[in-house]
Amino acid sequence: MAKKACSGGFAILNGQAARPSSEVRPGDLLELTLPDGRQARYEILALPGSGSLPRNRRGEYLRSLDGEG
């Protein structure tokens, strides 16, 4: 999913088009264009050790800059 978002130009990292190989660090700003056309902006707070990010813990890793969870 992330690779598709980057390759399709739907992900912006720190003001630049994100590539699948882009390194993400705490403090980075991520802007996404969602499938319905809405924009979502997040600050990266931390990175999970490995595996996927459980939805109920995403607040530990991401902070919405749009006032939504």
Stockholm file with secondary structure:
# STOCKHOLM 1.0

chainA/1-69         MAKKACSGGFAILNGQAARPSSEVRPGDLLELTLPDGRQARYEILALPGSGSLPRNRRGEYLRSLDGEG
#=GR chainA/1-69 SS CHHHHHHTTCEEETTEECCTTCCCCTTCEEEEECTTSCEEEEEECCCCSSSCCCGGGGGGTEEESSSCC
#=GC SS_cons        CHHHHHHTTCEEETTEECCTTCCCCTTCEEEEECTTSCEEEEEECCCCSSSCCCGGGGGGTEEESSSCC
//
